[in-house]
């Protein structure tokens, strides 16, 4: 039996996201989110060990505010794998040097508790 140790609590939350690679802008949905990273579901695989730009469209009470700016943050792709349905899931670790983005994620997560 293996025990997985996480740096942060993960919250099961689904919000819209956009992924910015050198080649593409990809639509995605979050599967789970923590203050250190996110798991995304999308139609294309991300290159492991690459750095991407990420926009998260955070919601309040399940409703996206069309006037709210997305949360923009850089992230490193830790893993990417194909799902049984033909889509892909990827695990990303946030660039924590952006203290404003980190604070916004923590504020969003505090509303989920």
KOLKE-722885 format. One record per atom (N, C-alpha, C, CB): atom name; residue number from 1; x, y, z; residue in three letters; chain. Coordinates in Angstrom, 1 decimal. Glycine has a CB too. Example, Ala and Ser with C-alpha at 12.3 -4.5 7.8 and 13.67 -1.06 7.14 Angstrom:
2
atom:n:east:north:up:res:chain
N:1:13.2:-5.7:7.8:ala:A
CA:1:12.3:-4.5:7.8:ala:A
C:1:13.2:-3.3:7.8:ala:A
CB:1:11.3:-4.5:9.0:ala:A
N:2:12.8:-2.2:7.1:ser:A
CA:2:13.7:-1.1:7.1:ser:A
C:2:12.9:0.0:7.9:ser:A
CB:2:14.1:-0.6:5.7:ser:A
//
This chain:
113
atom:n:east:north:up:res:chain
N:1:0.8:-1.2:0.0:unk:A
CA:1:0.0:0.0:0.0:unk:A
C:1:0.9:1.2:0.0:unk:A
CB:1:-1.0:0.0:1.2:unk:A
N:2:0.6:2.2:-0.9:unk:A
CA:2:1.3:3.4:-0.9:unk:A
C:2:0.5:4.6:-0.3:unk:A
CB:2:1.7:3.8:-2.4:unk:A
N:3:1.3:5.5:0.3:unk:A
CA:3:0.6:6.6:0.9:unk:A
C:3:1.1:7.9:0.1:unk:A
CB:3:1.0:6.8:2.4:unk:A
N:4:0.1:8.6:-0.4:unk:A
CA:4:0.4:9.8:-1.1:unk:A
C:4:0.5:11.0:-0.2:unk:A
CB:4:-0.6:10.0:-2.3:unk:A
N:5:1.5:11.7:-0.2:unk:A
CA:5:1.7:12.9:0.6:unk:A
C:5:1.5:14.2:-0.3:unk:A
CB:5:3.0:13.0:1.4:unk:A
N:6:0.6:15.0:0.0:unk:A
CA:6:0.3:16.2:-0.7:unk:A
C:6:0.8:17.4:0.1:unk:A
CB:6:-1.2:16.4:-1.1:unk:A
N:7:1.2:18.4:-0.7:unk:A
CA:7:1.6:19.7:0.0:unk:A
C:7:0.4:20.5:0.5:unk:A
CB:7:2.5:20.5:-0.9:unk:A
N:8:-0.7:20.3:-0.2:unk:A
CA:8:-1.9:21.1:0.1:unk:A
C:8:-3.2:20.3:0.0:unk:A
CB:8:-1.9:22.4:-0.7:unk:A
N:9:-4.2:20.7:0.6:unk:A
CA:9:-5.5:20.1:0.5:unk:A
C:9:-6.1:20.4:-0.9:unk:A
CB:9:-6.5:20.6:1.6:unk:A
N:10:-6.6:19.4:-1.6:unk:A
CA:10:-7.2:19.6:-2.9:unk:A
C:10:-8.7:19.6:-2.7:unk:A
CB:10:-6.7:18.4:-3.8:unk:A
N:11:-9.3:20.6:-3.5:unk:A
CA:11:-10.7:20.7:-3.5:unk:A
C:11:-11.3:20.3:-4.8:unk:A
CB:11:-11.1:22.2:-3.1:unk:A
N:12:-12.3:19.5:-4.8:unk:A
CA:12:-12.9:19.1:-6.0:unk:A
C:12:-13.8:20.2:-6.5:unk:A
CB:12:-13.8:17.8:-5.8:unk:A
N:13:-13.4:20.9:-7.5:unk:A
CA:13:-14.1:22.1:-8.0:unk:A
C:13:-13.9:22.1:-9.5:unk:A
CB:13:-13.6:23.4:-7.3:unk:A
N:14:-15.0:22.4:-10.2:unk:A
CA:14:-14.9:22.5:-11.7:unk:A
C:14:-15.1:24.0:-12.1:unk:A
CB:14:-15.9:21.6:-12.3:unk:A
N:15:-14.1:24.6:-12.7:unk:A
CA:15:-14.2:25.9:-13.3:unk:A
C:15:-13.6:25.9:-14.7:unk:A
CB:15:-13.6:27.0:-12.4:unk:A
N:16:-14.0:26.8:-15.5:unk:A
CA:16:-13.4:26.9:-16.8:unk:A
C:16:-12.0:27.5:-16.7:unk:A
CB:16:-14.3:27.9:-17.7:unk:A
N:17:-11.2:27.1:-17.7:unk:A
CA:17:-9.8:27.5:-17.7:unk:A
C:17:-9.3:27.6:-19.2:unk:A
CB:17:-8.8:26.5:-16.9:unk:A
N:18:-8.3:28.4:-19.4:unk:A
CA:18:-7.6:28.5:-20.7:unk:A
C:18:-6.1:28.3:-20.4:unk:A
CB:18:-7.8:29.9:-21.4:unk:A
N:19:-5.5:27.4:-21.3:unk:A
CA:19:-4.1:27.1:-21.2:unk:A
C:19:-3.4:27.7:-22.4:unk:A
CB:19:-3.9:25.5:-21.1:unk:A
N:20:-2.3:28.4:-22.1:unk:A
CA:20:-1.5:29.1:-23.1:unk:A
C:20:-0.2:28.4:-23.2:unk:A
CB:20:-1.4:30.6:-22.8:unk:A
N:21:0.0:27.7:-24.4:unk:A
CA:21:1.3:27.1:-24.7:unk:A
C:21:2.0:27.9:-25.8:unk:A
CB:21:1.2:25.6:-25.1:unk:A
N:22:3.1:27.6:-26.2:unk:A
CA:22:3.8:28.3:-27.3:unk:A
C:22:3.0:28.1:-28.6:unk:A
CB:22:5.3:27.8:-27.5:unk:A
N:23:2.3:27.0:-28.7:unk:A
CA:23:1.6:26.7:-30.0:unk:A
C:23:0.1:26.9:-30.0:unk:A
CB:23:1.9:25.3:-30.3:unk:A
N:24:-0.5:26.8:-28.8:unk:A
CA:24:-2.0:26.8:-28.7:unk:A
C:24:-2.5:27.6:-27.5:unk:A
CB:24:-2.4:25.4:-28.7:unk:A
N:25:-3.8:27.9:-27.7:unk:A
CA:25:-4.6:28.3:-26.6:unk:A
C:25:-5.7:27.2:-26.5:unk:A
CB:25:-5.3:29.8:-26.8:unk:A
N:26:-5.7:26.5:-25.3:unk:A
CA:26:-6.6:25.4:-25.2:unk:A
C:26:-7.6:25.6:-24.1:unk:A
CB:26:-5.8:24.2:-24.8:unk:A
N:27:-8.9:25.2:-24.4:unk:A
CA:27:-9.9:25.3:-23.3:unk:A
C:27:-9.7:24.1:-22.4:unk:A
CB:27:-11.3:25.3:-24.0:unk:A
N:28:-10.1:24.3:-21.1:unk:A
CA:28:-9.9:23.2:-20.2:unk:A
C:28:-11.0:23.4:-19.0:unk:A
CB:28:-8.5:23.1:-19.6:unk:A
N:29:-11.1:22.4:-18.2:unk:A
CA:29:-11.9:22.4:-17.0:unk:A
C:29:-11.1:21.9:-15.9:unk:A
CB:29:-13.3:21.6:-17.1:unk:A
N:30:-11.2:22.5:-14.7:unk:A
CA:30:-10.5:22.0:-13.6:unk:A
C:30:-11.2:20.7:-13.0:unk:A
CB:30:-10.3:23.1:-12.4:unk:A
N:31:-10.4:19.8:-12.5:unk:A
CA:31:-10.9:18.7:-11.8:unk:A
C:31:-10.8:18.9:-10.3:unk:A
CB:31:-10.2:17.3:-12.3:unk:A
N:32:-9.7:19.4:-9.9:unk:A
CA:32:-9.5:19.8:-8.5:unk:A
C:32:-8.5:20.9:-8.5:unk:A
CB:32:-9.0:18.6:-7.7:unk:A
N:33:-8.4:21.6:-7.3:unk:A
CA:33:-7.6:22.8:-7.2:unk:A
C:33:-7.1:22.9:-5.8:unk:A
CB:33:-8.5:24.1:-7.6:unk:A
N:34:-5.9:23.3:-5.6:unk:A
CA:34:-5.3:23.6:-4.3:unk:A
C:34:-4.6:24.9:-4.4:unk:A
CB:34:-4.4:22.4:-3.8:unk:A
N:35:-4.0:25.4:-3.3:unk:A
CA:35:-3.2:26.6:-3.4:unk:A
C:35:-1.9:26.4:-4.0:unk:A
CB:35:-3.1:27.2:-2.0:unk:A
N:36:-1.5:25.1:-4.3:unk:A
CA:36:-0.2:24.9:-5.0:unk:A
C:36:-0.3:24.4:-6.4:unk:A
CB:36:0.6:23.9:-4.2:unk:A
N:37:-1.5:23.9:-6.8:unk:A
CA:37:-1.7:23.4:-8.1:unk:A
C:37:-3.1:23.0:-8.5:unk:A
CB:37:-0.8:22.2:-8.3:unk:A
N:38:-3.2:22.4:-9.7:unk:A
CA:38:-4.5:22.1:-10.3:unk:A
C:38:-4.4:20.9:-11.2:unk:A
CB:38:-5.1:23.4:-11.1:unk:A
N:39:-5.5:20.2:-11.2:unk:A
CA:39:-5.6:19.1:-12.2:unk:A
C:39:-6.6:19.6:-13.3:unk:A
CB:39:-6.1:17.7:-11.6:unk:A
N:40:-6.2:19.5:-14.5:unk:A
CA:40:-7.1:20.0:-15.6:unk:A
C:40:-7.5:18.8:-16.5:unk:A
CB:40:-6.3:21.0:-16.5:unk:A
N:41:-8.7:18.9:-17.1:unk:A
CA:41:-9.1:18.0:-18.1:unk:A
C:41:-9.3:18.8:-19.4:unk:A
CB:41:-10.5:17.3:-17.7:unk:A
N:42:-8.7:18.2:-20.5:unk:A
CA:42:-8.8:18.9:-21.8:unk:A
C:42:-8.7:17.9:-23.0:unk:A
CB:42:-7.6:20.0:-21.9:unk:A
N:43:-8.7:18.5:-24.2:unk:A
CA:43:-8.8:17.6:-25.4:unk:A
C:43:-7.4:17.3:-25.9:unk:A
CB:43:-9.6:18.2:-26.4:unk:A
N:44:-6.3:18.0:-25.4:unk:A
CA:44:-5.0:17.7:-25.9:unk:A
C:44:-4.1:17.5:-24.7:unk:A
CB:44:-4.4:18.9:-26.7:unk:A
N:45:-3.0:16.7:-25.0:unk:A
CA:45:-2.0:16.5:-23.9:unk:A
C:45:-1.1:17.7:-23.8:unk:A
CB:45:-1.2:15.2:-24.2:unk:A
N:46:-0.7:18.0:-22.6:unk:A
CA:46:0.3:19.0:-22.3:unk:A
C:46:1.7:18.3:-22.2:unk:A
CB:46:0.0:19.9:-21.1:unk:A
N:47:2.7:19.0:-22.6:unk:A
CA:47:4.1:18.5:-22.6:unk:A
C:47:4.6:18.6:-21.1:unk:A
CB:47:5.0:19.3:-23.5:unk:A
N:48:4.9:17.4:-20.6:unk:A
CA:48:5.5:17.3:-19.2:unk:A
C:48:6.7:18.2:-19.1:unk:A
CB:48:5.7:15.9:-18.8:unk:A
N:49:7.0:18.8:-18.0:unk:A
CA:49:8.1:19.6:-17.7:unk:A
C:49:8.2:20.9:-18.5:unk:A
CB:49:9.4:18.8:-17.9:unk:A
N:50:7.0:21.3:-19.0:unk:A
CA:50:6.9:22.6:-19.7:unk:A
C:50:6.3:23.6:-18.8:unk:A
CB:50:6.1:22.5:-21.0:unk:A
N:51:6.4:24.9:-19.1:unk:A
CA:51:5.8:25.9:-18.3:unk:A
C:51:4.7:26.5:-19.2:unk:A
CB:51:6.8:27.0:-17.8:unk:A
N:52:3.5:26.7:-18.7:unk:A
CA:52:2.4:27.2:-19.4:unk:A
C:52:1.8:28.5:-18.7:unk:A
CB:52:1.3:26.1:-19.7:unk:A
N:53:1.0:29.2:-19.5:unk:A
CA:53:0.2:30.3:-18.9:unk:A
C:53:-1.2:29.7:-18.6:unk:A
CB:53:0.2:31.5:-19.8:unk:A
N:54:-1.8:30.1:-17.6:unk:A
CA:54:-3.1:29.6:-17.2:unk:A
C:54:-4.0:30.7:-16.7:unk:A
CB:54:-3.0:28.5:-16.1:unk:A
N:55:-5.2:30.7:-17.3:unk:A
CA:55:-6.3:31.6:-16.8:unk:A
C:55:-7.4:30.7:-16.2:unk:A
CB:55:-6.8:32.5:-18.0:unk:A
N:56:-7.7:31.0:-15.0:unk:A
CA:56:-8.8:30.3:-14.3:unk:A
C:56:-10.0:31.3:-14.1:unk:A
CB:56:-8.4:29.8:-12.9:unk:A
N:57:-11.2:30.9:-14.5:unk:A
CA:57:-12.4:31.7:-14.4:unk:A
C:57:-13.1:31.3:-13.2:unk:A
CB:57:-13.3:31.6:-15.7:unk:A
N:58:-12.7:31.9:-12.1:unk:A
CA:58:-13.2:31.5:-10.7:unk:A
C:58:-14.6:31.9:-10.6:unk:A
CB:58:-12.3:32.1:-9.6:unk:A
N:59:-15.4:31.1:-9.9:unk:A
CA:59:-16.9:31.3:-9.8:unk:A
C:59:-17.2:31.6:-8.3:unk:A
CB:59:-17.7:30.1:-10.4:unk:A
N:60:-18.4:32.2:-8.2:unk:A
CA:60:-18.9:32.4:-6.8:unk:A
C:60:-20.3:31.8:-6.8:unk:A
CB:60:-19.0:34.0:-6.4:unk:A
N:61:-20.6:30.9:-5.9:unk:A
CA:61:-21.8:30.2:-5.8:unk:A
C:61:-22.2:29.5:-7.2:unk:A
CB:61:-22.9:31.1:-5.4:unk:A
N:62:-21.1:29.0:-7.9:unk:A
CA:62:-21.4:28.3:-9.1:unk:A
C:62:-21.6:29.1:-10.3:unk:A
CB:62:-22.5:27.3:-8.9:unk:A
N:63:-21.5:30.4:-10.2:unk:A
CA:63:-21.8:31.4:-11.3:unk:A
C:63:-20.6:32.2:-11.7:unk:A
CB:63:-23.0:32.3:-10.9:unk:A
N:64:-20.3:32.1:-13.0:unk:A
CA:64:-19.1:32.9:-13.4:unk:A
C:64:-19.6:34.4:-13.6:unk:A
CB:64:-18.6:32.4:-14.8:unk:A
N:65:-18.9:35.3:-13.1:unk:A
CA:65:-19.1:36.7:-13.3:unk:A
C:65:-18.5:37.2:-14.6:unk:A
CB:65:-18.6:37.6:-12.1:unk:A
N:66:-19.4:37.6:-15.6:unk:A
CA:66:-18.8:37.9:-16.9:unk:A
C:66:-17.9:39.2:-16.8:unk:A
CB:66:-19.9:38.2:-17.9:unk:A
N:67:-18.1:40.0:-15.8:unk:A
CA:67:-17.2:41.2:-15.7:unk:A
C:67:-15.9:40.9:-14.9:unk:A
CB:67:-18.0:42.3:-15.0:unk:A
N:68:-15.8:39.8:-14.2:unk:A
CA:68:-14.7:39.5:-13.4:unk:A
C:68:-13.5:39.1:-14.3:unk:A
CB:68:-15.0:38.4:-12.4:unk:A
N:69:-12.3:39.6:-14.0:unk:A
CA:69:-11.1:39.2:-14.7:unk:A
C:69:-10.7:37.8:-14.3:unk:A
CB:69:-10.0:40.2:-14.4:unk:A
N:70:-10.2:37.0:-15.2:unk:A
CA:70:-9.7:35.6:-14.8:unk:A
C:70:-8.5:35.8:-14.0:unk:A
CB:70:-9.5:34.8:-16.1:unk:A
N:71:-8.2:34.7:-13.2:unk:A
CA:71:-7.0:34.7:-12.5:unk:A
C:71:-5.9:34.1:-13.4:unk:A
CB:71:-7.1:33.8:-11.2:unk:A
N:72:-4.8:34.9:-13.6:unk:A
CA:72:-3.8:34.5:-14.6:unk:A
C:72:-2.5:34.1:-13.8:unk:A
CB:72:-3.5:35.6:-15.6:unk:A
N:73:-2.0:32.9:-14.1:unk:A
CA:73:-0.8:32.4:-13.3:unk:A
C:73:0.0:31.5:-14.2:unk:A
CB:73:-1.2:31.7:-12.0:unk:A
N:74:1.3:31.5:-14.0:unk:A
CA:74:2.1:30.5:-14.7:unk:A
C:74:2.1:29.2:-13.9:unk:A
CB:74:3.6:31.0:-15.0:unk:A
N:75:2.3:28.1:-14.6:unk:A
CA:75:2.4:26.8:-13.9:unk:A
C:75:3.3:25.8:-14.7:unk:A
CB:75:0.9:26.2:-13.8:unk:A
N:76:3.8:24.9:-14.0:unk:A
CA:76:4.7:23.9:-14.6:unk:A
C:76:3.8:22.6:-14.7:unk:A
CB:76:5.9:23.6:-13.7:unk:A
N:77:3.9:21.9:-15.9:unk:A
CA:77:3.2:20.7:-16.1:unk:A
C:77:4.0:19.6:-15.5:unk:A
CB:77:3.0:20.5:-17.7:unk:A
N:78:3.5:18.9:-14.5:unk:A
CA:78:4.1:17.9:-13.8:unk:A
C:78:3.9:16.5:-14.4:unk:A
CB:78:3.7:17.8:-12.3:unk:A
N:79:2.6:16.3:-14.8:unk:A
CA:79:2.3:15.1:-15.5:unk:A
C:79:1.1:15.3:-16.5:unk:A
CB:79:1.9:14.0:-14.5:unk:A
N:80:1.0:14.4:-17.4:unk:A
CA:80:-0.1:14.5:-18.4:unk:A
C:80:-0.4:13.0:-18.8:unk:A
CB:80:0.2:15.4:-19.6:unk:A
N:81:-1.7:12.7:-18.9:unk:A
CA:81:-2.0:11.3:-19.3:unk:A
C:81:-3.4:11.3:-20.0:unk:A
CB:81:-2.1:10.4:-18.1:unk:A
N:82:-3.5:10.3:-20.9:unk:A
CA:82:-4.8:10.1:-21.6:unk:A
C:82:-5.8:9.4:-20.7:unk:A
CB:82:-4.5:9.3:-22.9:unk:A
N:83:-7.0:9.9:-20.8:unk:A
CA:83:-8.1:9.3:-20.1:unk:A
C:83:-8.8:8.2:-21.0:unk:A
CB:83:-9.2:10.3:-19.6:unk:A
N:84:-9.6:7.4:-20.4:unk:A
CA:84:-10.4:6.4:-21.1:unk:A
C:84:-11.3:6.9:-22.2:unk:A
CB:84:-11.2:5.5:-20.2:unk:A
N:85:-11.8:8.2:-22.0:unk:A
CA:85:-12.7:8.8:-22.9:unk:A
C:85:-12.0:9.5:-24.1:unk:A
CB:85:-13.6:9.8:-22.2:unk:A
N:86:-10.7:9.4:-24.2:unk:A
CA:86:-9.9:10.0:-25.3:unk:A
C:86:-9.4:11.4:-25.0:unk:A
CB:86:-10.7:10.0:-26.5:unk:A
N:87:-9.9:12.0:-23.9:unk:A
CA:87:-9.4:13.3:-23.5:unk:A
C:87:-8.1:13.1:-22.7:unk:A
CB:87:-10.4:14.1:-22.7:unk:A
N:88:-7.6:14.2:-22.1:unk:A
CA:88:-6.3:14.2:-21.4:unk:A
C:88:-6.5:14.9:-20.0:unk:A
CB:88:-5.2:14.8:-22.2:unk:A
N:89:-5.8:14.5:-19.0:unk:A
CA:89:-5.7:15.2:-17.7:unk:A
C:89:-4.3:15.5:-17.5:unk:A
CB:89:-6.3:14.3:-16.6:unk:A
N:90:-4.1:16.7:-16.9:unk:A
CA:90:-2.7:17.1:-16.6:unk:A
C:90:-2.7:17.7:-15.2:unk:A
CB:90:-2.2:18.1:-17.6:unk:A
N:91:-1.6:17.4:-14.5:unk:A
CA:91:-1.4:18.0:-13.1:unk:A
C:91:-0.4:19.1:-13.2:unk:A
CB:91:-0.9:16.9:-12.2:unk:A
N:92:-0.7:20.3:-12.7:unk:A
CA:92:0.1:21.5:-12.8:unk:A
C:92:0.5:22.0:-11.4:unk:A
CB:92:-0.6:22.6:-13.6:unk:A
N:93:1.7:22.5:-11.3:unk:A
CA:93:2.1:23.2:-10.1:unk:A
C:93:2.3:24.6:-10.4:unk:A
CB:93:3.5:22.6:-9.5:unk:A
N:94:1.6:25.5:-9.5:unk:A
CA:94:1.6:26.9:-9.7:unk:A
C:94:3.0:27.5:-9.5:unk:A
CB:94:0.6:27.6:-8.9:unk:A
N:95:3.3:28.6:-10.2:unk:A
CA:95:4.5:29.4:-9.9:unk:A
C:95:4.1:30.3:-8.7:unk:A
CB:95:4.9:30.3:-11.2:unk:A
N:96:4.7:30.0:-7.6:unk:A
CA:96:4.3:30.7:-6.4:unk:A
C:96:5.0:32.1:-6.2:unk:A
CB:96:4.6:29.9:-5.2:unk:A
N:97:5.8:32.5:-7.2:unk:A
CA:97:6.5:33.8:-7.1:unk:A
C:97:5.5:34.9:-7.4:unk:A
CB:97:7.6:33.9:-8.1:unk:A
N:98:4.3:34.6:-7.9:unk:A
CA:98:3.3:35.6:-8.1:unk:A
C:98:2.4:35.7:-6.9:unk:A
CB:98:2.4:35.3:-9.4:unk:A
N:99:2.7:36.5:-5.9:unk:A
CA:99:2.0:36.5:-4.7:unk:A
C:99:0.6:37.0:-4.8:unk:A
CB:99:2.8:37.5:-3.7:unk:A
N:100:0.3:37.9:-5.7:unk:A
CA:100:-1.1:38.3:-5.9:unk:A
C:100:-2.0:37.2:-6.4:unk:A
CB:100:-1.2:39.5:-6.9:unk:A
N:101:-1.5:36.4:-7.4:unk:A
CA:101:-2.2:35.2:-7.9:unk:A
C:101:-2.4:34.2:-6.8:unk:A
CB:101:-1.6:34.6:-9.1:unk:A
N:102:-1.3:33.9:-6.0:unk:A
CA:102:-1.4:33.0:-4.9:unk:A
C:102:-2.5:33.4:-3.9:unk:A
CB:102:0.0:32.8:-4.3:unk:A
N:103:-2.5:34.7:-3.6:unk:A
CA:103:-3.5:35.2:-2.6:unk:A
C:103:-4.9:35.1:-3.1:unk:A
CB:103:-3.2:36.7:-2.3:unk:A
N:104:-5.1:35.3:-4.4:unk:A
CA:104:-6.4:35.2:-5.0:unk:A
C:104:-6.9:33.7:-5.0:unk:A
CB:104:-6.4:35.7:-6.5:unk:A
N:105:-6.0:32.8:-5.2:unk:A
CA:105:-6.3:31.3:-5.2:unk:A
C:105:-6.7:31.0:-3.7:unk:A
CB:105:-5.2:30.4:-5.7:unk:A
N:106:-5.9:31.4:-2.8:unk:A
CA:106:-6.2:31.1:-1.4:unk:A
C:106:-7.6:31.7:-0.9:unk:A
CB:106:-5.1:31.7:-0.5:unk:A
N:107:-7.9:32.9:-1.4:unk:A
CA:107:-9.1:33.6:-1.1:unk:A
C:107:-10.3:32.8:-1.7:unk:A
CB:107:-9.2:35.0:-1.6:unk:A
N:108:-10.2:32.3:-2.9:unk:A
CA:108:-11.2:31.5:-3.6:unk:A
C:108:-11.4:30.2:-2.8:unk:A
CB:108:-10.8:31.2:-5.1:unk:A
N:109:-10.3:29.5:-2.5:unk:A
CA:109:-10.4:28.3:-1.8:unk:A
C:109:-11.0:28.4:-0.4:unk:A
CB:109:-9.1:27.6:-1.6:unk:A
N:110:-10.8:29.6:0.2:unk:A
CA:110:-11.4:29.8:1.6:unk:A
C:110:-12.9:29.9:1.5:unk:A
CB:110:-10.8:31.1:2.2:unk:A
N:111:-13.4:30.3:0.4:unk:A
CA:111:-14.9:30.3:0.2:unk:A
C:111:-15.5:29.0:0.0:unk:A
CB:111:-15.2:31.2:-1.0:unk:A
N:112:-14.7:28.0:-0.3:unk:A
CA:112:-15.2:26.6:-0.5:unk:A
C:112:-15.3:25.8:0.8:unk:A
CB:112:-14.3:25.8:-1.5:unk:A
N:113:-14.6:26.3:1.8:unk:A
CA:113:-14.6:25.5:3.1:unk:A
C:113:-15.9:25.7:3.8:unk:A
CB:113:-13.5:26.0:3.9:unk:A
//
